[in-house]
Amino acid sequence: MNPSDAIASLVAGGMTEQAIAAELNVNQTTINRIRRQVVTPSYETGKALVDLASTVARKARRRRA
């Protein structure tokens, strides 16, 4: 999963760009630019996005089980 896909997954799961930005301590505009692939995130931000999406997906699966 790449950072743009991670954002799409989080938004599809109900998170707003603003909520994602707050979790990562970045600006909402940064999240929007990454989502639109206007900018490439730093390694740290990209990894944090992928990790957050994985964690949210894991929690969602546990709730369904």
mmCIF file of the N, C-alpha and C atoms, coordinates in Angstrom:
data_MODEL
# 
_entry.id   MODEL 
# 
loop_
_atom_site.group_PDB 
_atom_site.id 
_atom_site.type_symbol 
_atom_site.label_atom_id 
_atom_site.label_alt_id 
_atom_site.label_comp_id 
_atom_site.label_asym_id 
_atom_site.label_entity_id 
_atom_site.label_seq_id 
_atom_site.pdbx_PDB_ins_code 
_atom_site.Cartn_x 
_atom_site.Cartn_y 
_atom_site.Cartn_z 
_atom_site.occupancy 
_atom_site.B_iso_or_equiv 
_atom_site.pdbx_formal_charge 
_atom_site.auth_seq_id 
_atom_site.auth_comp_id 
_atom_site.auth_asym_id 
_atom_site.auth_atom_id 
_atom_site.pdbx_PDB_model_num 
ATOM 1   N N  . MET A 1 1  ? 0.856   -1.172  0.000  1.00 0.00 ? 1  MET A N  1 
ATOM 2   C CA . MET A 1 1  ? 0.000   0.000   0.000  1.00 0.00 ? 1  MET A CA 1 
ATOM 3   C C  . MET A 1 1  ? 0.901   1.234   0.000  1.00 0.00 ? 1  MET A C  1 
ATOM 4   N N  . ASN A 1 2  ? 0.566   2.200   -0.857 1.00 0.00 ? 2  ASN A N  1 
ATOM 5   C CA . ASN A 1 2  ? 1.334   3.442   -0.867 1.00 0.00 ? 2  ASN A CA 1 
ATOM 6   C C  . ASN A 1 2  ? 0.587   4.508   -0.059 1.00 0.00 ? 2  ASN A C  1 
ATOM 7   N N  . PRO A 1 3  ? 1.226   5.632   0.255  1.00 0.00 ? 3  PRO A N  1 
ATOM 8   C CA . PRO A 1 3  ? 0.587   6.653   1.086  1.00 0.00 ? 3  PRO A CA 1 
ATOM 9   C C  . PRO A 1 3  ? -0.735  7.182   0.517  1.00 0.00 ? 3  PRO A C  1 
ATOM 10  N N  . SER A 1 4  ? -0.808  7.358   -0.793 1.00 0.00 ? 4  SER A N  1 
ATOM 11  C CA . SER A 1 4  ? -2.047  7.834   -1.411 1.00 0.00 ? 4  SER A CA 1 
ATOM 12  C C  . SER A 1 4  ? -3.175  6.818   -1.218 1.00 0.00 ? 4  SER A C  1 
ATOM 13  N N  . ASP A 1 5  ? -2.867  5.539   -1.400 1.00 0.00 ? 5  ASP A N  1 
ATOM 14  C CA . ASP A 1 5  ? -3.851  4.480   -1.181 1.00 0.00 ? 5  ASP A CA 1 
ATOM 15  C C  . ASP A 1 5  ? -4.259  4.416   0.289  1.00 0.00 ? 5  ASP A C  1 
ATOM 16  N N  . ALA A 1 6  ? -3.303  4.647   1.172  1.00 0.00 ? 6  ALA A N  1 
ATOM 17  C CA . ALA A 1 6  ? -3.591  4.633   2.605  1.00 0.00 ? 6  ALA A CA 1 
ATOM 18  C C  . ALA A 1 6  ? -4.605  5.727   2.950  1.00 0.00 ? 6  ALA A C  1 
ATOM 19  N N  . ILE A 1 7  ? -4.411  6.908   2.389  1.00 0.00 ? 7  ILE A N  1 
ATOM 20  C CA . ILE A 1 7  ? -5.355  8.004   2.637  1.00 0.00 ? 7  ILE A CA 1 
ATOM 21  C C  . ILE A 1 7  ? -6.728  7.640   2.095  1.00 0.00 ? 7  ILE A C  1 
ATOM 22  N N  . ALA A 1 8  ? -6.771  7.099   0.879  1.00 0.00 ? 8  ALA A N  1 
ATOM 23  C CA . ALA A 1 8  ? -8.057  6.708   0.286  1.00 0.00 ? 8  ALA A CA 1 
ATOM 24  C C  . ALA A 1 8  ? -8.771  5.683   1.160  1.00 0.00 ? 8  ALA A C  1 
ATOM 25  N N  . SER A 1 9  ? -8.019  4.729   1.692  1.00 0.00 ? 9  SER A N  1 
ATOM 26  C CA . SER A 1 9  ? -8.587  3.703   2.560  1.00 0.00 ? 9  SER A CA 1 
ATOM 27  C C  . SER A 1 9  ? -9.139  4.317   3.853  1.00 0.00 ? 9  SER A C  1 
ATOM 28  N N  . LEU A 1 10 ? -8.386  5.226   4.433  1.00 0.00 ? 10 LEU A N  1 
ATOM 29  C CA . LEU A 1 10 ? -8.834  5.880   5.671  1.00 0.00 ? 10 LEU A CA 1 
ATOM 30  C C  . LEU A 1 10 ? -10.078 6.726   5.433  1.00 0.00 ? 10 LEU A C  1 
ATOM 31  N N  . VAL A 1 11 ? -10.107 7.458   4.336  1.00 0.00 ? 11 VAL A N  1 
ATOM 32  C CA . VAL A 1 11 ? -11.278 8.287   4.013  1.00 0.00 ? 11 VAL A CA 1 
ATOM 33  C C  . VAL A 1 11 ? -12.487 7.394   3.745  1.00 0.00 ? 11 VAL A C  1 
ATOM 34  N N  . ALA A 1 12 ? -12.283 6.291   3.027  1.00 0.00 ? 12 ALA A N  1 
ATOM 35  C CA . ALA A 1 12 ? -13.378 5.356   2.767  1.00 0.00 ? 12 ALA A CA 1 
ATOM 36  C C  . ALA A 1 12 ? -13.910 4.757   4.071  1.00 0.00 ? 12 ALA A C  1 
ATOM 37  N N  . GLY A 1 13 ? -13.034 4.646   5.055  1.00 0.00 ? 13 GLY A N  1 
ATOM 38  C CA . GLY A 1 13 ? -13.424 4.118   6.359  1.00 0.00 ? 13 GLY A CA 1 
ATOM 39  C C  . GLY A 1 13 ? -14.073 5.144   7.272  1.00 0.00 ? 13 GLY A C  1 
ATOM 40  N N  . GLY A 1 14 ? -14.178 6.380   6.798  1.00 0.00 ? 14 GLY A N  1 
ATOM 41  C CA . GLY A 1 14 ? -14.894 7.389   7.568  1.00 0.00 ? 14 GLY A CA 1 
ATOM 42  C C  . GLY A 1 14 ? -14.044 8.501   8.163  1.00 0.00 ? 14 GLY A C  1 
ATOM 43  N N  . MET A 1 15 ? -12.725 8.425   8.031  1.00 0.00 ? 15 MET A N  1 
ATOM 44  C CA . MET A 1 15 ? -11.883 9.495   8.568  1.00 0.00 ? 15 MET A CA 1 
ATOM 45  C C  . MET A 1 15 ? -11.840 10.666  7.588  1.00 0.00 ? 15 MET A C  1 
ATOM 46  N N  . THR A 1 16 ? -11.754 11.853  8.117  1.00 0.00 ? 16 THR A N  1 
ATOM 47  C CA . THR A 1 16 ? -11.580 13.032  7.277  1.00 0.00 ? 16 THR A CA 1 
ATOM 48  C C  . THR A 1 16 ? -10.094 13.303  7.085  1.00 0.00 ? 16 THR A C  1 
ATOM 49  N N  . GLU A 1 17 ? -9.774  14.088  6.077  1.00 0.00 ? 17 GLU A N  1 
ATOM 50  C CA . GLU A 1 17 ? -8.383  14.478  5.880  1.00 0.00 ? 17 GLU A CA 1 
ATOM 51  C C  . GLU A 1 17 ? -7.866  15.221  7.103  1.00 0.00 ? 17 GLU A C  1 
ATOM 52  N N  . GLN A 1 18 ? -8.722  16.012  7.710  1.00 0.00 ? 18 GLN A N  1 
ATOM 53  C CA . GLN A 1 18 ? -8.325  16.767  8.897  1.00 0.00 ? 18 GLN A CA 1 
ATOM 54  C C  . GLN A 1 18 ? -8.004  15.827  10.058 1.00 0.00 ? 18 GLN A C  1 
ATOM 55  N N  . ALA A 1 19 ? -8.792  14.772  10.227 1.00 0.00 ? 19 ALA A N  1 
ATOM 56  C CA . ALA A 1 19 ? -8.540  13.811  11.302 1.00 0.00 ? 19 ALA A CA 1 
ATOM 57  C C  . ALA A 1 19 ? -7.239  13.043  11.055 1.00 0.00 ? 19 ALA A C  1 
ATOM 58  N N  . ILE A 1 20 ? -7.006  12.680  9.795  1.00 0.00 ? 20 ILE A N  1 
ATOM 59  C CA . ILE A 1 20 ? -5.758  11.991  9.447  1.00 0.00 ? 20 ILE A CA 1 
ATOM 60  C C  . ILE A 1 20 ? -4.568  12.898  9.749  1.00 0.00 ? 20 ILE A C  1 
ATOM 61  N N  . ALA A 1 21 ? -4.685  14.160  9.347  1.00 0.00 ? 21 ALA A N  1 
ATOM 62  C CA . ALA A 1 21 ? -3.609  15.124  9.581  1.00 0.00 ? 21 ALA A CA 1 
ATOM 63  C C  . ALA A 1 21 ? -3.334  15.280  11.071 1.00 0.00 ? 21 ALA A C  1 
ATOM 64  N N  . ALA A 1 22 ? -4.385  15.330  11.871 1.00 0.00 ? 22 ALA A N  1 
ATOM 65  C CA . ALA A 1 22 ? -4.213  15.471  13.319 1.00 0.00 ? 22 ALA A CA 1 
ATOM 66  C C  . ALA A 1 22 ? -3.486  14.261  13.904 1.00 0.00 ? 22 ALA A C  1 
ATOM 67  N N  . GLU A 1 23 ? -3.809  13.064  13.416 1.00 0.00 ? 23 GLU A N  1 
ATOM 68  C CA . GLU A 1 23 ? -3.140  11.848  13.898 1.00 0.00 ? 23 GLU A CA 1 
ATOM 69  C C  . GLU A 1 23 ? -1.643  11.874  13.597 1.00 0.00 ? 23 GLU A C  1 
ATOM 70  N N  . LEU A 1 24 ? -1.279  12.476  12.446 1.00 0.00 ? 24 LEU A N  1 
ATOM 71  C CA . LEU A 1 24 ? 0.116   12.474  12.014 1.00 0.00 ? 24 LEU A CA 1 
ATOM 72  C C  . LEU A 1 24 ? 0.852   13.763  12.356 1.00 0.00 ? 24 LEU A C  1 
ATOM 73  N N  . ASN A 1 25 ? 0.117   14.722  12.926 1.00 0.00 ? 25 ASN A N  1 
ATOM 74  C CA . ASN A 1 25 ? 0.698   16.016  13.282 1.00 0.00 ? 25 ASN A CA 1 
ATOM 75  C C  . ASN A 1 25 ? 1.253   16.749  12.055 1.00 0.00 ? 25 ASN A C  1 
ATOM 76  N N  . VAL A 1 26 ? 0.447   16.754  10.981 1.00 0.00 ? 26 VAL A N  1 
ATOM 77  C CA . VAL A 1 26 ? 0.769   17.505  9.766  1.00 0.00 ? 26 VAL A CA 1 
ATOM 78  C C  . VAL A 1 26 ? -0.457  18.334  9.391  1.00 0.00 ? 26 VAL A C  1 
ATOM 79  N N  . ASN A 1 27 ? -0.316  19.196  8.407  1.00 0.00 ? 27 ASN A N  1 
ATOM 80  C CA . ASN A 1 27 ? -1.444  20.007  7.946  1.00 0.00 ? 27 ASN A CA 1 
ATOM 81  C C  . ASN A 1 27 ? -2.376  19.193  7.062  1.00 0.00 ? 27 ASN A C  1 
ATOM 82  N N  . GLN A 1 28 ? -3.650  19.573  7.057  1.00 0.00 ? 28 GLN A N  1 
ATOM 83  C CA . GLN A 1 28 ? -4.628  18.919  6.185  1.00 0.00 ? 28 GLN A CA 1 
ATOM 84  C C  . GLN A 1 28 ? -4.250  19.101  4.730  1.00 0.00 ? 28 GLN A C  1 
ATOM 85  N N  . THR A 1 29 ? -3.692  20.260  4.387  1.00 0.00 ? 29 THR A N  1 
ATOM 86  C CA . THR A 1 29 ? -3.293  20.485  2.996  1.00 0.00 ? 29 THR A CA 1 
ATOM 87  C C  . THR A 1 29 ? -2.221  19.497  2.563  1.00 0.00 ? 29 THR A C  1 
ATOM 88  N N  . THR A 1 30 ? -1.361  19.107  3.476  1.00 0.00 ? 30 THR A N  1 
ATOM 89  C CA . THR A 1 30 ? -0.330  18.105  3.169  1.00 0.00 ? 30 THR A CA 1 
ATOM 90  C C  . THR A 1 30 ? -0.983  16.771  2.826  1.00 0.00 ? 30 THR A C  1 
ATOM 91  N N  . ILE A 1 31 ? -1.966  16.367  3.605  1.00 0.00 ? 31 ILE A N  1 
ATOM 92  C CA . ILE A 1 31 ? -2.683  15.114  3.352  1.00 0.00 ? 31 ILE A CA 1 
ATOM 93  C C  . ILE A 1 31 ? -3.363  15.176  1.987  1.00 0.00 ? 31 ILE A C  1 
ATOM 94  N N  . ASN A 1 32 ? -3.999  16.295  1.684  1.00 0.00 ? 32 ASN A N  1 
ATOM 95  C CA . ASN A 1 32 ? -4.678  16.447  0.403  1.00 0.00 ? 32 ASN A CA 1 
ATOM 96  C C  . ASN A 1 32 ? -3.700  16.367  -0.759 1.00 0.00 ? 32 ASN A C  1 
ATOM 97  N N  . ARG A 1 33 ? -2.557  16.992  -0.626 1.00 0.00 ? 33 ARG A N  1 
ATOM 98  C CA . ARG A 1 33 ? -1.552  16.959  -1.695 1.00 0.00 ? 33 ARG A CA 1 
ATOM 99  C C  . ARG A 1 33 ? -0.970  15.561  -1.883 1.00 0.00 ? 33 ARG A C  1 
ATOM 100 N N  . ILE A 1 34 ? -0.788  14.836  -0.801 1.00 0.00 ? 34 ILE A N  1 
ATOM 101 C CA . ILE A 1 34 ? -0.304  13.454  -0.906 1.00 0.00 ? 34 ILE A CA 1 
ATOM 102 C C  . ILE A 1 34 ? -1.372  12.595  -1.589 1.00 0.00 ? 34 ILE A C  1 
ATOM 103 N N  . ARG A 1 35 ? -2.632  12.778  -1.181 1.00 0.00 ? 35 ARG A N  1 
ATOM 104 C CA . ARG A 1 35 ? -3.735  12.006  -1.766 1.00 0.00 ? 35 ARG A CA 1 
ATOM 105 C C  . ARG A 1 35 ? -3.818  12.211  -3.272 1.00 0.00 ? 35 ARG A C  1 
ATOM 106 N N  . ARG A 1 36 ? -3.630  13.457  -3.709 1.00 0.00 ? 36 ARG A N  1 
ATOM 107 C CA . ARG A 1 36 ? -3.700  13.781  -5.137 1.00 0.00 ? 36 ARG A CA 1 
ATOM 108 C C  . ARG A 1 36 ? -2.374  13.519  -5.865 1.00 0.00 ? 36 ARG A C  1 
ATOM 109 N N  . GLN A 1 37 ? -1.393  13.040  -5.132 1.00 0.00 ? 37 GLN A N  1 
ATOM 110 C CA . GLN A 1 37 ? -0.057  12.738  -5.653 1.00 0.00 ? 37 GLN A CA 1 
ATOM 111 C C  . GLN A 1 37 ? 0.614   13.968  -6.261 1.00 0.00 ? 37 GLN A C  1 
ATOM 112 N N  . VAL A 1 38 ? 0.368   15.124  -5.646 1.00 0.00 ? 38 VAL A N  1 
ATOM 113 C CA . VAL A 1 38 ? 1.031   16.369  -6.046 1.00 0.00 ? 38 VAL A CA 1 
ATOM 114 C C  . VAL A 1 38 ? 2.419   16.418  -5.424 1.00 0.00 ? 38 VAL A C  1 
ATOM 115 N N  . VAL A 1 39 ? 2.542   15.866  -4.219 1.00 0.00 ? 39 VAL A N  1 
ATOM 116 C CA . VAL A 1 39 ? 3.829   15.800  -3.536 1.00 0.00 ? 39 VAL A CA 1 
ATOM 117 C C  . VAL A 1 39 ? 4.086   14.369  -3.083 1.00 0.00 ? 39 VAL A C  1 
ATOM 118 N N  . THR A 1 40 ? 5.337   14.062  -2.890 1.00 0.00 ? 40 THR A N  1 
ATOM 119 C CA . THR A 1 40 ? 5.737   12.778  -2.322 1.00 0.00 ? 40 THR A CA 1 
ATOM 120 C C  . THR A 1 40 ? 6.049   13.022  -0.848 1.00 0.00 ? 40 THR A C  1 
ATOM 121 N N  . PRO A 1 41 ? 5.425   12.258  0.039  1.00 0.00 ? 41 PRO A N  1 
ATOM 122 C CA . PRO A 1 41 ? 5.671   12.492  1.470  1.00 0.00 ? 41 PRO A CA 1 
ATOM 123 C C  . PRO A 1 41 ? 7.071   12.056  1.870  1.00 0.00 ? 41 PRO A C  1 
ATOM 124 N N  . SER A 1 42 ? 7.521   12.592  2.985  1.00 0.00 ? 42 SER A N  1 
ATOM 125 C CA . SER A 1 42 ? 8.777   12.099  3.556  1.00 0.00 ? 42 SER A CA 1 
ATOM 126 C C  . SER A 1 42 ? 8.574   10.631  3.925  1.00 0.00 ? 42 SER A C  1 
ATOM 127 N N  . TYR A 1 43 ? 9.676   9.937   4.121  1.00 0.00 ? 43 TYR A N  1 
ATOM 128 C CA . TYR A 1 43 ? 9.583   8.526   4.511  1.00 0.00 ? 43 TYR A CA 1 
ATOM 129 C C  . TYR A 1 43 ? 8.749   8.378   5.783  1.00 0.00 ? 43 TYR A C  1 
ATOM 130 N N  . GLU A 1 44 ? 9.010   9.238   6.762  1.00 0.00 ? 44 GLU A N  1 
ATOM 131 C CA . GLU A 1 44 ? 8.326   9.142   8.054  1.00 0.00 ? 44 GLU A CA 1 
ATOM 132 C C  . GLU A 1 44 ? 6.820   9.330   7.901  1.00 0.00 ? 44 GLU A C  1 
ATOM 133 N N  . THR A 1 45 ? 6.421   10.345  7.125  1.00 0.00 ? 45 THR A N  1 
ATOM 134 C CA . THR A 1 45 ? 4.991   10.609  6.937  1.00 0.00 ? 45 THR A CA 1 
ATOM 135 C C  . THR A 1 45 ? 4.341   9.483   6.144  1.00 0.00 ? 45 THR A C  1 
ATOM 136 N N  . GLY A 1 46 ? 5.001   9.022   5.100  1.00 0.00 ? 46 GLY A N  1 
ATOM 137 C CA . GLY A 1 46 ? 4.467   7.917   4.303  1.00 0.00 ? 46 GLY A CA 1 
ATOM 138 C C  . GLY A 1 46 ? 4.284   6.658   5.124  1.00 0.00 ? 46 GLY A C  1 
ATOM 139 N N  . LYS A 1 47 ? 5.290   6.336   5.927  1.00 0.00 ? 47 LYS A N  1 
ATOM 140 C CA . LYS A 1 47 ? 5.205   5.147   6.778  1.00 0.00 ? 47 LYS A CA 1 
ATOM 141 C C  . LYS A 1 47 ? 4.097   5.303   7.813  1.00 0.00 ? 47 LYS A C  1 
ATOM 142 N N  . ALA A 1 48 ? 3.977   6.489   8.392  1.00 0.00 ? 48 ALA A N  1 
ATOM 143 C CA . ALA A 1 48 ? 2.927   6.729   9.382  1.00 0.00 ? 48 ALA A CA 1 
ATOM 144 C C  . ALA A 1 48 ? 1.531   6.574   8.760  1.00 0.00 ? 48 ALA A C  1 
ATOM 145 N N  . LEU A 1 49 ? 1.360   7.027   7.522  1.00 0.00 ? 49 LEU A N  1 
ATOM 146 C CA . LEU A 1 49 ? 0.073   6.876   6.831  1.00 0.00 ? 49 LEU A CA 1 
ATOM 147 C C  . LEU A 1 49 ? -0.257  5.399   6.616  1.00 0.00 ? 49 LEU A C  1 
ATOM 148 N N  . VAL A 1 50 ? 0.703   4.655   6.123  1.00 0.00 ? 50 VAL A N  1 
ATOM 149 C CA . VAL A 1 50 ? 0.485   3.224   5.864  1.00 0.00 ? 50 VAL A CA 1 
ATOM 150 C C  . VAL A 1 50 ? 0.227   2.493   7.180  1.00 0.00 ? 50 VAL A C  1 
ATOM 151 N N  . ASP A 1 51 ? 0.981   2.814   8.212  1.00 0.00 ? 51 ASP A N  1 
ATOM 152 C CA . ASP A 1 51 ? 0.786   2.183   9.520  1.00 0.00 ? 51 ASP A CA 1 
ATOM 153 C C  . ASP A 1 51 ? -0.596  2.504   10.086 1.00 0.00 ? 51 ASP A C  1 
ATOM 154 N N  . LEU A 1 52 ? -1.026  3.760   9.968  1.00 0.00 ? 52 LEU A N  1 
ATOM 155 C CA . LEU A 1 52 ? -2.343  4.163   10.465 1.00 0.00 ? 52 LEU A CA 1 
ATOM 156 C C  . LEU A 1 52 ? -3.438  3.412   9.718  1.00 0.00 ? 52 LEU A C  1 
ATOM 157 N N  . ALA A 1 53 ? -3.334  3.331   8.400  1.00 0.00 ? 53 ALA A N  1 
ATOM 158 C CA . ALA A 1 53 ? -4.346  2.620   7.612  1.00 0.00 ? 53 ALA A CA 1 
ATOM 159 C C  . ALA A 1 53 ? -4.388  1.140   8.001  1.00 0.00 ? 53 ALA A C  1 
ATOM 160 N N  . SER A 1 54 ? -3.239  0.552   8.223  1.00 0.00 ? 54 SER A N  1 
ATOM 161 C CA . SER A 1 54 ? -3.186  -0.862  8.625  1.00 0.00 ? 54 SER A CA 1 
ATOM 162 C C  . SER A 1 54 ? -3.826  -1.071  9.988  1.00 0.00 ? 54 SER A C  1 
ATOM 163 N N  . THR A 1 55 ? -3.545  -0.177  10.905 1.00 0.00 ? 55 THR A N  1 
ATOM 164 C CA . THR A 1 55 ? -4.112  -0.277  12.258 1.00 0.00 ? 55 THR A CA 1 
ATOM 165 C C  . THR A 1 55 ? -5.625  -0.125  12.231 1.00 0.00 ? 55 THR A C  1 
ATOM 166 N N  . VAL A 1 56 ? -6.112  0.855   11.486 1.00 0.00 ? 56 VAL A N  1 
ATOM 167 C CA . VAL A 1 56 ? -7.561  1.084   11.395 1.00 0.00 ? 56 VAL A CA 1 
ATOM 168 C C  . VAL A 1 56 ? -8.241  -0.121  10.745 1.00 0.00 ? 56 VAL A C  1 
ATOM 169 N N  . ALA A 1 57 ? -7.641  -0.669  9.690  1.00 0.00 ? 57 ALA A N  1 
ATOM 170 C CA . ALA A 1 57 ? -8.219  -1.836  9.022  1.00 0.00 ? 57 ALA A CA 1 
ATOM 171 C C  . ALA A 1 57 ? -8.241  -3.043  9.952  1.00 0.00 ? 57 ALA A C  1 
ATOM 172 N N  . ARG A 1 58 ? -7.170  -3.219  10.715 1.00 0.00 ? 58 ARG A N  1 
ATOM 173 C CA . ARG A 1 58 ? -7.095  -4.337  11.655 1.00 0.00 ? 58 ARG A CA 1 
ATOM 174 C C  . ARG A 1 58 ? -8.190  -4.218  12.719 1.00 0.00 ? 58 ARG A C  1 
ATOM 175 N N  . LYS A 1 59 ? -8.376  -3.018  13.246 1.00 0.00 ? 59 LYS A N  1 
ATOM 176 C CA . LYS A 1 59 ? -9.414  -2.805  14.261 1.00 0.00 ? 59 LYS A CA 1 
ATOM 177 C C  . LYS A 1 59 ? -10.802 -3.048  13.682 1.00 0.00 ? 59 LYS A C  1 
ATOM 178 N N  . ALA A 1 60 ? -11.016 -2.634  12.437 1.00 0.00 ? 60 ALA A N  1 
ATOM 179 C CA . ALA A 1 60 ? -12.312 -2.847  11.801 1.00 0.00 ? 60 ALA A CA 1 
ATOM 180 C C  . ALA A 1 60 ? -12.604 -4.335  11.621 1.00 0.00 ? 60 ALA A C  1 
ATOM 181 N N  . ARG A 1 61 ? -11.574 -5.100  11.246 1.00 0.00 ? 61 ARG A N  1 
ATOM 182 C CA . ARG A 1 61 ? -11.766 -6.545  11.106 1.00 0.00 ? 61 ARG A CA 1 
ATOM 183 C C  . ARG A 1 61 ? -12.104 -7.199  12.445 1.00 0.00 ? 61 ARG A C  1 
ATOM 184 N N  . ARG A 1 62 ? -11.460 -6.734  13.504 1.00 0.00 ? 62 ARG A N  1 
ATOM 185 C CA . ARG A 1 62 ? -11.724 -7.298  14.841 1.00 0.00 ? 62 ARG A CA 1 
ATOM 186 C C  . ARG A 1 62 ? -13.150 -7.004  15.291 1.00 0.00 ? 62 ARG A C  1 
ATOM 187 N N  . ARG A 1 63 ? -13.638 -5.806  14.948 1.00 0.00 ? 63 ARG A N  1 
ATOM 188 C CA . ARG A 1 63 ? -15.011 -5.450  15.337 1.00 0.00 ? 63 ARG A CA 1 
ATOM 189 C C  . ARG A 1 63 ? -16.026 -6.335  14.623 1.00 0.00 ? 63 ARG A C  1 
ATOM 190 N N  . ARG A 1 64 ? -15.721 -6.726  13.386 1.00 0.00 ? 64 ARG A N  1 
ATOM 191 C CA . ARG A 1 64 ? -16.648 -7.566  12.619 1.00 0.00 ? 64 ARG A CA 1 
ATOM 192 C C  . ARG A 1 64 ? -16.624 -9.017  13.080 1.00 0.00 ? 64 ARG A C  1 
ATOM 193 N N  . ALA A 1 65 ? -15.531 -9.421  13.698 1.00 0.00 ? 65 ALA A N  1 
ATOM 194 C CA . ALA A 1 65 ? -15.390 -10.835 14.091 1.00 0.00 ? 65 ALA A CA 1 
ATOM 195 C C  . ALA A 1 65 ? -16.171 -11.164 15.333 1.00 0.00 ? 65 ALA A C  1 
# 
